[in-house]
């Protein structure tokens, strides 16, 4: 616009018009200018609220260039007035030309504003506004960013007023915002934040759970579609998996306590189970089903990434927890695990053999890279023990009844399913005696991970990405009771009637407070973990849940 105004200067200087002609032209253009201004005011008043910050006045002004248009009109009026007072034909002519320019630009501004009167036009503007705010090197949502704050405020307002259409449009604006793949860390963080706000609204604020689940699935699907282009898909999908598992457990608990409606809990649990399955299929190198060729192959191809994801996927007793180990095995070894954990086969145990056994070692670039990552079998054992510590500590409270309406595949109170989850860690065994188990527990409690250890690398990678969800994250060293259970499950008998002498000997060597804490945790997370006359009985009885797995094969063999 400045260029056009400068071009008009030589025209006014070399071809000035008379005062009467300039005044007549100015009167007509001023009338048209006023008509456009009135039209914009009417559209603005009918379409936007002064109390709304989404879209903000700044965003609207930037879109329709309102200030630039009014400035040109003011400049035209100034030159016209000066020409009349100073009897200057050049100034009068230039003012008249500027009014013509203002009217041309006003038509453009009016059309742009009229486009915002429709929901489609507003959504386009808001997508662009969000994309601009989310483009950058930040890795988390900045609470003081005015655009992000305005967007989250609009989400909260739509939830408070129970406006399902508004919620859908706001989520669509975020999902469709075009952010460069390598700069979308903030977009990922914002999507996780919006997902939590919506699910929280369904649980405690009475928001329509069907609308919330529909919007939540849109947010999750957008992350899965972009998984190949995310800065660190392993961390993102790991955090999302943890949150969904935590959400399912939280919805169940709040439903039982009467805080959330059973309808809301049912919908959120279903979303948690289904979404975790979609994440698992995205990570699986050879999924059983996929919609297109682009979905074939894992979005996490390197060993370090799959360890990050597996560490998070196995927390909070989320759905398909044991199935995830099949994908881990294939990515780390380059071969498929052909056993069945429902028959009692050990995925982690077979993985240890494939990587570190002298007789049955798997060869290939994937296995070599995995061996290089772990270093040796000791680091392998430590990593999966720490994973099991976090998994056991976050198992659902078995003392809380499981409402029938919340029963879903892989989300039930079935003791056999819990036994399969626990047995996937309990069959990872590299010691057999109470003395060896005690030494492993001491090393687990006292040893600090080196900077090159897989656990330290995974933790540092997660911290570097900077994503945050409400699902609490506690390091294993702060979970001593779960450490005891993690070691104990690797000593517990796997078959009914099996000897438990080594397990009881291990427990008897523990300090009283440590054993009491382990008994308390076992009573909370394991079925039938009732204490008897001796300390440690709750642990011994609770770990018998692993014996439920593979019962059909034992019966078939006459055992």
C-alpha positions as CSV (number, residue, x, y, z in Angstrom):
1,X,0.0,0.0,0.0
2,X,2.9,2.4,0.8
3,X,4.2,1.8,-2.7
4,X,0.9,2.6,-4.3
5,X,0.7,5.8,-2.3
6,X,4.2,6.8,-3.4
7,X,3.3,6.1,-7.1
8,X,0.4,8.6,-6.8
9,X,2.7,11.4,-5.8
10,X,4.2,12.2,-9.3
11,X,0.7,11.9,-10.8
12,X,-0.6,14.6,-8.4
13,X,2.4,16.8,-9.0
14,X,2.4,16.6,-12.8
15,X,-1.4,16.4,-13.4
16,X,-3.2,18.5,-10.7
17,X,-6.9,19.1,-11.2
18,X,-9.0,22.1,-10.4
19,X,-10.5,22.7,-7.0
20,X,-14.1,22.0,-8.1
21,X,-13.2,18.7,-9.8
22,X,-11.1,17.6,-6.8
23,X,-13.9,18.5,-4.3
24,X,-16.5,16.7,-6.4
25,X,-14.3,13.6,-6.6
26,X,-13.6,13.7,-3.0
27,X,-17.2,14.0,-2.0
28,X,-18.0,10.8,-3.9
29,X,-15.1,8.8,-2.6
30,X,-15.7,9.9,0.9
31,X,-19.3,8.8,0.7
32,X,-18.2,5.4,-0.6
33,X,-15.5,5.2,2.1
34,X,-18.1,5.9,4.8
35,X,-20.4,3.2,3.3
36,X,-17.6,0.6,3.5
37,X,-16.7,1.6,7.0
38,X,-20.3,1.3,8.1
39,X,-20.6,-2.1,6.4
40,X,-17.6,-3.4,8.2
41,X,-18.9,-2.1,11.5
42,X,-22.2,-3.8,11.0
43,X,-20.6,-7.2,10.0
44,X,-18.2,-6.9,12.9
45,X,-20.9,-6.2,15.4
46,X,-23.1,-9.1,14.2
47,X,-20.2,-11.6,14.0
48,X,-17.8,-11.0,16.8
49,X,-18.0,-10.3,20.5
50,X,-15.9,-7.6,22.1
51,X,-15.5,-9.9,25.2
52,X,-14.1,-12.8,23.1
53,X,-10.3,-13.1,22.7
54,X,-10.5,-15.9,20.1
55,X,-10.2,-14.6,17.5
56,X,-8.5,-11.5,19.0
57,X,-9.0,-8.0,17.6
58,X,-5.3,-8.1,16.7
59,X,-5.8,-11.2,14.6
60,X,-8.8,-9.8,12.9
61,X,-7.1,-6.5,12.2
62,X,-4.1,-8.3,10.8
63,X,-6.3,-10.4,8.5
64,X,-8.4,-7.5,7.1
65,X,-5.7,-4.8,7.3
66,X,-8.2,-2.5,8.9
67,X,-5.7,-0.1,10.5
68,X,-3.8,0.3,7.2
69,X,-7.1,1.1,5.4
70,X,-8.2,3.7,8.0
71,X,-4.7,5.2,7.9
72,X,-4.9,5.8,4.2
73,X,-8.3,7.4,4.6
74,X,-6.9,9.6,7.3
75,X,-4.0,10.6,5.1
76,X,-6.3,11.4,2.3
77,X,-8.5,13.6,4.5
78,X,-5.4,15.4,5.7
79,X,-4.1,16.2,2.2
80,X,-7.5,17.2,1.1
81,X,-8.0,19.6,4.0
82,X,-4.5,21.1,3.5
83,X,-5.2,21.6,-0.2
84,X,-8.5,23.4,0.6
85,X,-7.0,25.6,3.2
86,X,-3.8,26.3,1.3
87,X,-5.4,26.5,-2.1
88,X,-3.0,23.8,-3.4
89,X,-4.1,21.9,-6.4
90,X,-1.4,19.3,-5.9
91,X,-2.5,18.6,-2.3
92,X,-6.2,18.4,-3.3
93,X,-5.4,16.1,-6.2
94,X,-3.2,13.8,-4.1
95,X,-5.9,13.7,-1.4
96,X,-8.5,12.7,-4.0
97,X,-6.2,10.0,-5.3
98,X,-5.6,8.7,-1.8
99,X,-9.3,8.4,-1.2
100,X,-9.6,6.4,-4.4
101,X,-6.8,4.1,-3.2
102,X,-8.5,3.8,0.2
103,X,-11.7,2.7,-1.4
104,X,-9.9,0.1,-3.5
105,X,-8.2,-1.2,-0.4
106,X,-11.5,-0.9,1.5
107,X,-13.2,-3.3,-0.9
108,X,-10.4,-5.8,-0.2
109,X,-10.8,-5.3,3.5
110,X,-14.5,-5.7,3.3
111,X,-14.3,-8.9,1.4
112,X,-11.8,-10.3,3.9
113,X,-14.1,-9.3,6.8
114,X,-17.1,-10.7,5.1
115,X,-15.3,-14.0,4.7
116,X,-14.8,-14.1,8.5
117,X,-18.6,-13.9,9.0
118,X,-18.8,-17.6,8.1
119,X,-17.6,-20.3,10.4
120,X,-15.3,-21.6,7.6
121,X,-13.7,-18.3,7.2
122,X,-13.1,-17.9,11.0
123,X,-11.7,-21.4,11.2
124,X,-9.2,-20.6,8.4
125,X,-8.1,-17.5,10.2
126,X,-7.7,-19.2,13.5
127,X,-5.8,-22.2,12.0
128,X,-3.4,-19.7,10.5
129,X,-3.1,-17.8,13.9
130,X,-2.5,-21.1,15.8
131,X,0.1,-22.3,13.2
132,X,2.0,-19.0,13.5
133,X,2.0,-19.2,17.3
134,X,3.1,-22.8,17.3
135,X,5.9,-22.5,14.8
136,X,9.1,-22.2,16.7
137,X,11.8,-24.2,18.7
138,X,9.7,-24.4,21.9
139,X,9.0,-27.8,23.2
140,X,6.1,-27.0,25.5
141,X,3.1,-24.8,25.7
142,X,4.1,-21.3,26.9
143,X,1.4,-20.2,29.4
144,X,2.2,-16.6,28.8
145,X,1.8,-16.7,25.0
146,X,-1.2,-14.6,24.3
147,X,-2.4,-16.7,21.3
148,X,-2.1,-20.0,23.2
149,X,-3.7,-18.5,26.3
150,X,-6.6,-17.1,24.2
151,X,-7.1,-20.5,22.5
152,X,-7.1,-22.4,25.8
153,X,-9.5,-19.8,27.2
154,X,-11.8,-20.4,24.3
155,X,-11.7,-24.2,25.0
156,X,-12.6,-23.6,28.6
157,X,-15.4,-21.3,27.7
158,X,-16.9,-23.7,25.2
159,X,-16.8,-26.5,27.8
160,X,-18.3,-24.2,30.5
161,X,-21.2,-23.2,28.2
162,X,-21.6,-26.8,27.0
163,X,-21.1,-25.8,23.4
164,X,-20.4,-29.1,21.5
165,X,-20.2,-27.3,18.1
166,X,-17.7,-24.8,19.5
167,X,-15.6,-27.5,21.0
168,X,-15.5,-29.4,17.7
169,X,-14.5,-26.3,15.7
170,X,-11.8,-25.4,18.2
171,X,-10.3,-28.9,18.1
172,X,-10.4,-28.9,14.3
173,X,-8.5,-25.6,14.2
174,X,-5.7,-27.2,16.2
175,X,-5.7,-30.5,14.3
176,X,-5.7,-28.7,10.9
177,X,-3.1,-26.1,11.8
178,X,-0.2,-26.5,9.4
179,X,3.0,-26.5,11.4
180,X,6.3,-27.6,9.9
181,X,7.1,-31.1,11.1
182,X,10.5,-30.2,12.6
183,X,8.9,-27.3,14.5
184,X,5.8,-28.9,15.9
185,X,6.9,-29.8,19.4
186,X,4.7,-27.0,20.7
187,X,1.8,-28.3,18.6
188,X,2.2,-31.7,20.2
189,X,2.3,-30.3,23.7
190,X,-0.8,-28.2,23.0
191,X,-2.7,-31.2,21.7
192,X,-1.9,-33.2,24.8
193,X,-3.0,-30.2,26.9
194,X,-6.3,-29.9,25.1
195,X,-6.9,-33.6,25.3
196,X,-6.5,-33.5,29.0
197,X,-8.8,-30.5,29.4
198,X,-11.5,-32.1,27.5
199,X,-11.3,-35.5,29.3
200,X,-11.3,-33.7,32.6
201,X,-14.4,-31.8,31.6
202,X,-16.1,-35.0,30.8
203,X,-15.2,-36.5,34.2
204,X,-15.9,-33.6,36.5
205,X,-17.7,-30.8,34.6
206,X,-20.5,-32.7,32.9
207,X,-19.3,-32.2,29.3
208,X,-20.8,-34.5,26.8
209,X,-18.5,-37.6,26.8
210,X,-19.5,-38.5,23.2
211,X,-18.3,-35.0,22.0
212,X,-15.2,-35.2,24.1
213,X,-14.3,-38.7,22.9
214,X,-14.8,-37.7,19.3
215,X,-12.6,-34.7,19.7
216,X,-10.0,-36.7,21.7
217,X,-9.8,-39.3,18.9
218,X,-9.3,-36.5,16.4
219,X,-6.3,-35.2,18.4
220,X,-4.9,-38.7,18.8
221,X,-5.3,-39.5,15.2
222,X,-3.6,-36.3,14.2
223,X,-0.5,-37.4,16.3
224,X,-0.5,-40.8,14.7
225,X,-0.8,-39.4,11.2
226,X,2.2,-37.2,11.9
227,X,4.2,-39.8,13.8
228,X,6.7,-40.3,11.0
229,X,7.4,-36.6,11.0
230,X,7.5,-35.9,14.7
231,X,10.8,-34.7,16.2
232,X,10.8,-37.7,18.5
233,X,7.9,-40.1,17.9
234,X,9.1,-42.5,20.7
235,X,8.7,-39.8,23.4
236,X,5.5,-38.4,22.0
237,X,3.8,-41.8,21.7
238,X,5.2,-42.9,25.0
239,X,3.8,-39.9,26.8
240,X,0.4,-40.4,25.0
241,X,0.3,-44.1,25.9
242,X,1.0,-43.3,29.6
243,X,-1.6,-40.7,29.7
244,X,-4.3,-42.9,28.1
245,X,-3.5,-45.7,30.5
246,X,-3.7,-43.3,33.4
247,X,-6.9,-41.9,32.1
248,X,-8.6,-45.3,31.9
249,X,-7.6,-46.1,35.5
250,X,-8.6,-42.6,36.7
251,X,-12.0,-42.8,35.0
252,X,-12.6,-46.2,36.6
253,X,-11.7,-44.9,40.1
254,X,-13.8,-41.7,39.7
255,X,-16.8,-43.7,38.5
256,X,-16.6,-46.1,41.5
257,X,-16.4,-43.1,43.9
258,X,-19.4,-41.4,42.2
259,X,-17.4,-38.4,41.1
260,X,-17.8,-39.1,37.4
261,X,-20.8,-40.5,35.6
262,X,-20.7,-44.1,34.5
263,X,-21.4,-42.9,30.9
264,X,-18.4,-40.6,30.9
265,X,-16.1,-43.2,32.4
266,X,-17.4,-45.8,29.9
267,X,-16.7,-43.6,26.9
268,X,-13.2,-42.6,28.1
269,X,-12.2,-46.1,29.0
270,X,-13.2,-47.2,25.5
271,X,-11.2,-44.4,24.0
272,X,-8.2,-45.3,26.1
273,X,-8.3,-49.0,25.0
274,X,-8.9,-48.3,21.3
275,X,-6.3,-45.5,21.1
276,X,-3.6,-47.6,22.8
277,X,-4.3,-50.3,20.2
278,X,-3.8,-47.8,17.4
279,X,-0.6,-46.7,18.9
280,X,0.6,-50.3,19.2
281,X,-0.2,-50.9,15.6
282,X,1.7,-47.8,14.6
283,X,4.8,-49.1,16.4
284,X,4.5,-52.7,15.3
285,X,6.9,-53.3,12.4
286,X,4.5,-55.9,11.0
287,X,1.0,-55.0,12.0
288,X,-1.9,-57.4,11.3
289,X,-3.8,-54.6,9.7
290,X,-3.2,-51.2,8.2
291,X,-5.2,-48.8,6.1
292,X,-2.6,-47.9,3.6
293,X,1.0,-48.7,2.5
294,X,2.2,-45.6,4.4
295,X,1.1,-47.2,7.7
296,X,3.2,-50.3,7.1
297,X,6.4,-50.5,9.2
298,X,7.1,-49.0,12.6
299,X,7.2,-45.3,13.3
300,X,10.0,-46.1,15.8
301,X,12.8,-47.9,13.9
302,X,15.8,-47.5,16.3
303,X,16.4,-49.5,19.5
304,X,16.8,-46.6,21.8
305,X,13.4,-45.2,20.7
306,X,11.5,-48.4,21.2
307,X,13.0,-48.7,24.8
308,X,11.7,-45.2,25.5
309,X,8.2,-46.1,24.2
310,X,8.1,-49.5,26.0
311,X,9.1,-48.0,29.3
312,X,6.1,-45.7,29.1
313,X,3.6,-48.0,27.4
314,X,3.8,-50.6,30.3
315,X,2.9,-48.1,33.1
316,X,-0.6,-47.8,34.7
317,X,-1.8,-51.2,33.6
318,X,-2.9,-49.9,30.2
319,X,-4.5,-52.1,27.6
320,X,-2.4,-54.3,25.3
321,X,0.6,-54.0,27.7
322,X,2.0,-57.5,27.1
323,X,1.3,-57.4,23.4
324,X,3.7,-54.4,23.1
325,X,6.6,-56.7,24.0
326,X,6.2,-58.5,20.7
327,X,6.9,-55.3,18.8
328,X,9.9,-54.6,21.1
329,X,11.3,-58.0,20.4
330,X,11.0,-57.6,16.6
331,X,12.6,-54.1,16.5
332,X,15.5,-55.1,18.8
333,X,16.3,-58.4,17.1
334,X,14.9,-58.0,13.5
335,X,13.0,-61.3,14.0
336,X,9.5,-62.1,15.2
337,X,8.8,-63.7,18.5
338,X,6.8,-66.8,17.7
339,X,5.7,-67.8,21.3
340,X,2.5,-66.9,23.1
341,X,2.5,-65.1,26.4
342,X,-0.9,-66.6,27.2
343,X,0.8,-70.0,27.1
344,X,3.4,-68.7,29.6
345,X,6.1,-68.0,27.0
346,X,8.6,-65.3,28.1
347,X,9.1,-62.5,25.5
348,X,11.8,-60.7,27.6
349,X,13.5,-63.9,28.5
350,X,13.6,-64.9,24.8
351,X,14.9,-61.4,24.0
352,X,17.7,-61.9,26.5
353,X,18.6,-65.2,24.9
354,X,18.5,-63.7,21.4
355,X,20.8,-60.8,22.3
356,X,23.3,-62.3,24.8
357,X,23.2,-66.1,24.6
358,X,26.3,-67.7,23.2
359,X,24.4,-70.6,21.7
360,X,21.3,-69.0,20.3
361,X,22.4,-65.5,19.6
362,X,20.6,-63.7,16.8
363,X,22.7,-62.0,14.2
364,X,21.9,-59.0,12.0
365,X,22.1,-55.2,12.1
366,X,19.1,-54.8,14.4
367,X,20.4,-57.2,17.0
368,X,23.9,-55.8,16.8
369,X,22.6,-52.3,17.3
370,X,20.6,-53.5,20.3
371,X,23.6,-55.2,21.9
372,X,25.6,-52.0,21.4
373,X,22.9,-50.0,23.1
374,X,22.6,-52.3,26.2
375,X,26.3,-53.1,26.3
376,X,26.0,-56.3,28.2
377,X,23.4,-58.6,29.8
378,X,23.7,-56.8,33.2
379,X,22.4,-53.6,31.7
380,X,19.7,-55.5,29.8
381,X,18.5,-57.0,33.1
382,X,18.7,-53.8,34.9
383,X,16.6,-51.9,32.3
384,X,13.8,-54.4,32.2
385,X,13.8,-54.7,36.0
386,X,13.4,-50.9,36.3
387,X,10.6,-51.1,33.7
388,X,8.9,-53.7,35.8
389,X,9.2,-51.6,39.0
390,X,7.3,-48.8,37.4
391,X,4.7,-51.2,35.9
392,X,4.1,-52.9,39.2
393,X,3.9,-49.7,41.2
394,X,1.2,-48.3,38.9
395,X,-1.1,-51.4,38.7
396,X,-4.7,-50.7,39.4
397,X,-6.0,-51.0,42.9
398,X,-7.6,-54.5,43.0
399,X,-9.6,-53.6,46.1
400,X,-11.7,-51.2,44.0
401,X,-14.6,-53.0,42.3
402,X,-14.5,-53.0,38.5
403,X,-17.9,-51.7,37.3
404,X,-19.4,-54.1,34.7
405,X,-20.1,-51.2,32.2
406,X,-16.3,-50.5,32.1
407,X,-15.3,-54.0,31.0
408,X,-13.5,-53.9,27.7
409,X,-11.0,-56.3,26.1
410,X,-7.7,-55.8,27.9
411,X,-9.4,-53.6,30.5
412,X,-11.1,-55.9,33.0
413,X,-10.7,-57.2,36.5
414,X,-9.7,-60.6,35.1
415,X,-7.0,-62.0,37.3
416,X,-5.6,-64.1,34.5
417,X,-5.0,-60.9,32.4
418,X,-3.2,-59.3,35.3
419,X,-1.2,-62.5,35.8
420,X,-0.2,-62.4,32.1
421,X,1.0,-58.8,32.5
422,X,3.0,-59.6,35.6
423,X,4.3,-62.9,34.2
424,X,5.7,-61.1,31.2
425,X,8.2,-59.6,33.7
426,X,8.3,-62.5,36.2
427,X,9.6,-65.0,33.5
428,X,12.6,-62.7,32.9
429,X,14.9,-64.6,35.2
430,X,18.6,-64.7,35.5
431,X,18.9,-65.7,39.2
432,X,17.4,-68.6,41.1
433,X,18.3,-68.3,44.7
434,X,17.3,-66.0,47.6
435,X,20.9,-64.9,48.1
436,X,21.2,-63.9,44.4
437,X,17.9,-62.1,44.6
438,X,19.0,-60.2,47.7
439,X,22.1,-59.1,45.9
440,X,20.1,-58.0,42.9
441,X,17.8,-56.0,45.1
442,X,20.7,-54.3,46.8
443,X,22.2,-53.4,43.4
444,X,18.9,-52.1,42.2
445,X,18.5,-49.8,45.2
446,X,22.0,-48.6,45.6
447,X,23.4,-48.4,42.1
448,X,23.3,-45.2,40.0
449,X,22.8,-45.5,36.3
450,X,25.7,-44.4,34.2
451,X,25.2,-41.7,31.5
452,X,25.4,-44.4,28.8
453,X,23.0,-46.8,30.4
454,X,19.7,-47.4,28.5
455,X,17.6,-46.2,31.4
456,X,19.5,-43.0,31.8
457,X,19.5,-42.4,28.0
458,X,15.7,-42.9,27.9
459,X,15.1,-40.6,30.8
460,X,17.3,-37.9,29.4
461,X,15.6,-38.2,26.0
462,X,12.1,-37.8,27.6
463,X,13.3,-34.8,29.7
464,X,14.8,-33.1,26.6
465,X,11.6,-33.3,24.7
466,X,9.8,-31.5,27.6
467,X,6.3,-32.9,27.2
468,X,4.2,-32.9,30.3
469,X,1.0,-34.8,31.1
470,X,-1.0,-35.1,34.3
471,X,0.0,-38.8,34.6
472,X,2.5,-38.7,37.5
473,X,6.0,-39.9,36.7
474,X,8.1,-41.3,39.6
475,X,11.6,-42.7,39.2
476,X,12.1,-46.3,40.3
477,X,14.4,-45.5,43.2
478,X,11.5,-43.8,44.9
479,X,9.5,-47.0,44.7
480,X,11.2,-49.4,47.1
481,X,8.1,-51.6,47.7
482,X,7.7,-52.1,43.9
483,X,11.4,-52.9,43.7
484,X,10.9,-55.7,46.2
485,X,7.9,-57.1,44.2
486,X,9.9,-56.8,41.0
487,X,12.6,-59.1,42.3
488,X,10.1,-61.3,44.2
489,X,8.1,-62.0,41.0
490,X,11.2,-63.4,39.4
491,X,11.6,-66.0,42.3
492,X,7.9,-66.9,42.6
493,X,6.8,-70.3,41.4
494,X,5.1,-70.2,38.0
495,X,3.2,-73.5,38.3
496,X,0.6,-74.4,41.0
497,X,2.2,-76.3,43.8
498,X,5.7,-75.1,42.8
499,X,8.2,-74.6,45.7
500,X,8.2,-71.1,47.2
501,X,11.1,-71.7,49.6
502,X,13.5,-69.4,47.8
503,X,10.9,-66.6,47.6
504,X,10.1,-66.9,51.3
505,X,13.8,-67.0,52.1
506,X,14.3,-63.8,50.1
507,X,11.5,-62.0,51.9
508,X,12.6,-63.2,55.3
509,X,16.0,-61.4,54.8
510,X,14.3,-58.0,54.2
511,X,14.1,-55.4,56.9
512,X,10.7,-55.2,58.6
513,X,9.6,-51.9,57.2
514,X,10.6,-52.9,53.7
515,X,8.7,-56.2,53.9
516,X,5.6,-54.4,55.4
517,X,5.6,-51.9,52.5
518,X,5.9,-54.8,50.0
519,X,3.0,-56.6,51.7
520,X,0.9,-53.4,51.6
521,X,1.6,-52.8,47.9
522,X,0.8,-56.5,47.1
523,X,-2.5,-56.2,48.9
524,X,-3.3,-53.2,46.8
525,X,-2.4,-54.3,43.3
526,X,-2.6,-58.1,43.4
527,X,-5.7,-60.2,43.8
528,X,-6.1,-62.5,46.8
529,X,-2.9,-61.0,48.4
530,X,-4.1,-61.6,51.9
531,X,-1.7,-61.6,54.7
532,X,-1.4,-64.7,56.9
533,X,0.3,-65.2,60.1
534,X,3.8,-64.4,58.7
535,X,5.2,-61.2,57.2
536,X,5.5,-61.6,53.4
537,X,2.4,-63.8,53.1
538,X,0.6,-61.1,51.0
539,X,3.5,-61.1,48.5
540,X,3.6,-64.9,48.3
541,X,-0.1,-65.3,47.9
542,X,-0.5,-62.3,45.5
543,X,2.2,-63.5,43.1
544,X,0.3,-66.8,42.6
545,X,-1.7,-64.8,40.1
546,X,1.0,-65.6,37.6
547,X,0.1,-69.3,37.9
548,X,-3.2,-68.7,36.2
549,X,-1.4,-68.1,32.9
550,X,-0.8,-71.2,30.8
551,X,-3.3,-73.2,32.8
552,X,-5.0,-74.5,29.6
553,X,-1.7,-75.9,28.4
554,X,-1.1,-77.7,31.7
555,X,-4.5,-79.2,31.6
556,X,-4.0,-80.4,28.0
557,X,-0.8,-82.2,29.1
558,X,-2.5,-83.8,32.1
559,X,-0.7,-81.7,34.6
